[in-house]
Amino acid sequence: MELDGVVFYGRLGHLALQMYGLDGELSRWRGARVLDCPGGPSSLAALLARAGVEVVACDPLYGLSIAELRQRSIADLELSIAKSINSPMLRRGFDLEQVRRHHLEGLEVFLADREAAPERYVAASLPELPFASASFDLVLSGHLLFSYAPLAAGGLMAGAGFDLDWHRRALAELRRVSCSEIRLYPGHTQSMPAEPHPYAEALLAELPTPWRGCFAARRYDQGFSGFTDGLQLWRS
C-alpha cells in the first residue's frame, strides 16, 4: 500500500480504545487530561469526554468547516479503501464494507461533537504543538509516526515521507506536552511481514531520562496480518 500524503482517516471510539490498549481501563483516566494527536475524524474524543475525561484532540485540518471536514474525510476513506483492496497485507475475507460503515458512523459522531464542543478540537500538527509543557496526563498518537515514513523505511509514503529526524522532533514534542504517559500505534512496519519499525527501535534506544518505553502487544485487529504492537512510553 502506497500513499502520496497523509490521509484524514478516523475510526470508532471503542475501536480506538482497543488500538491503544485502553479498553477496560477508562475509569483510570476519568478526570485526567488526555491529548489525541492527530485526532482525525474519529469519535474517540467524544467517547472520552462522555466518560469524564478532559480530552483535547488536535489535527491540522480542524480549522476546516463541518462541510469541508465531511467531504475530506469521505474522500480519504474511499482512497484508503481503494488502496487496501489490492494490499497483500489484507487478511482474506476481511470486510472492507464494514470498515466503511464504521468510519462513516464515527465521522458523524465526530462532526456532531466538533460542532457542539469546538474548543475540544484544536488545529495543530506535529512536530510543534500549541500546548504548555507537561499539560496532559496521557498522550495518544495513532497512524502518523512510523506509518508515514518512506516506503524504504517500512512506511506508506511513496515520496520522501517523514524521516527519522522528523520522528525525533515529533516524539520530543509529545514528551514535552506529557507529564506521565504516551501511547503510539502502530509500532511496526507497513510491509509484509510486519516487523518492529526501525525508527521506533531507534527512538526507544534514544529515550532521555526520565522516560522509558517498550513495544506493547495489542489485540487490536484492523484486518491486516501482523498488526499487533504499539509503543508505550512513561516517566519513571
N, C-alpha and C positions, 0 to 999 in steps of 0.2 A: 504494500500500500504506500503510495507516494502522494504528498500534498505540496502545493506551491506556497501555502501560507497557513497561518493559524486559523482554525475554524471556530465559530461561535457555537459551541455544542454543549448541551446540558443533559441532565438526567433527573429522574425522580428522586426526591429527597431520601426515601428509605433505601434506595439502591446506592446512593452516595454514602449513606451511613455504613453500609456493608463494605463499600470500597475502602473507606478509611478505618475500618475496624471499630466503628463507634456504635454499631448496633448492640443493644443490651447495656450500654453504659451512659445513656443520655442523662440520667439523674446525676451523674458525677459532674456534669458541666452546667447544671442549672444555676443561673446567676453569674456564670463566668462570661468573659468577653472572648468571642471567637471570630476569627477572620477567615473568610473563604476567598482565596486568591489564586486563580481567577474564578469568579463565580459563574460566569456564563449564564445561559438561560435555564438554570436549574431551580428546582423547588426546594433545595436544601436550606437556604436561608429562611424561607417561610416556615419550613418544618421546625428548624431550631428555635425560631422566635416563638412559635406556638408552644414549644416545650420549656419556655422560660429562660432561654439562652440569650444573652445580649450579643447579637450577631451583626457583623458588617460584612458585606460582600463587595469585592471590587473587580472591575473589568474595564478595559479601555473603551468598550462600546456602550457603557451605561449612560453616556451622555446623549445617546440617540433617543428619539421619541418612541412611544409604545408601538406605533405602526411600523417604524423602521426596525425596531428590535424583533418584532414578529417576522417581518419579511426576511431579515438577515438570518435569523435562526432557522427558518424553514428552508431557505436556500442552502445553508451549510449542512443541514440534516440530509437533504437529498443528495448533495455532493458526497457526503460521508458514506451514505448507503450505497451509492453507485460505485464508489471506490472499494467498499467492503465486499461486494458481491463476488468479485474475482480474486479476493485475497486468499493466498494459500494457507493463511493462519486461521481462517474462519472454520469453526467446527461444523462438520457435516450435519445438516438438518437444523441448524440454528435459525430461529425465526426472526428475520430482519423486519418483518411487518410488525411484530411485537415491539421491536426497538423503536420503530416509527411511532407507534401508539404511545409508548412510554414517554418518548421525547415530547410529543405534542401535549400530552397530559401535564408533564412537568412545566412545559412552556407556558401554558395558560395559568397555572398556579403562580409561576414567577412573574408574569406580566401583571396579574391582579395585585400581587404583593408589592411590586415595583410602583404601581400607581397609588396604592394605599399607604405605603411607607417608603417614599423616595429617599429619605435620609439613610435608609439601610443599604442603599446601593450607591457606591462611590466610583466615579470614572477615574481609574488609575491603572497603571501597569508596572510590572517589574521591568528593570531592576531598581526603580525608585518609587517608593510609596509615600503618600502624604499623611503618615500616621506617626505619632510620637513613639519613641523608643520604649520597649517593654510594655506596650499598651494592650496586648492580647495575651490571654492565658493559653490559648490554643490557636495555632495557625494551620489551616488546611490548604493544600495546593494539589490539584489534580489535572493530569493530562496537559501539562505545559512543560515543566522541567523534564528532560530526558526524551519525552515524546517528540519534541520539535527540534531535536538535534539533527545534523545532516544524516542522510542515508548511510554513508560510510561509517558513521559512528553509532549506528543502531537506532536511528530516529526515523522520522517520517518525511523529512524535508528534502525535496528534490534539488533545491538550491542550497545556499550557504547554511541556512538554519541557524540555530543558536549554538555557538561553540562553547568550549569548556570555560573560557574566560567569562562569557555571559552567565553561565551557570554559577560560577563562583560568586559573581556580583549579586545574582538573584537570590542565592541561598544566604549570602551575608545579610541581605535586606530582610529576608524572612526571619533570620535570627535576631536582627535588630529590633523588630517590632514584637517579638515574642518574649514573654517573661518566663515561659515554662516549657512548652512542648510544640513540636512541628510534626505534621504527618503529610507525607508526599506519596502520590500514587500516579503511575506505576514506577517501580524502581528497576525495570528490566528493559531490554532492547525490544524494538518492534519487529525484529527479524525472526525467522524460524530456524531452529528452536529459540524461544525466548531465553535470554541469559541475563544475569545481573549487568546493568548498564555500566560501561567503563567510566562514564562521568560520575555516576553515583558512587562507585567504588573509590574514585579519586577524591570526591568531596568528603566522604566518610573518613578517609585517611587523613584529611587536612583539617578536620574539625578543631577549632581552638578551644582551650579551656574557658568556661566550664561545660562546654557542650559535649555530649556523647551521642552515638547513634548506631543503628543497626538496620539490616533488612528485616522486615516483619511479614510473616506469611499472612495471606488473606484468603478467605473462602470466596471472595467476590469472583463471579464468572460472567464476563460480558460476551461469551461466545467464541473467544479466541484462545487457542490452546497455549498453555504456559503462563497465562496472566494471573499470577498468584501472589506476587510480592510487592510491597511498598517499602518506604523508608520511614522510620520513626526516630526523631531526634528529641533530646530532652536536656535540660540543665541539670547537672549532677550536684 
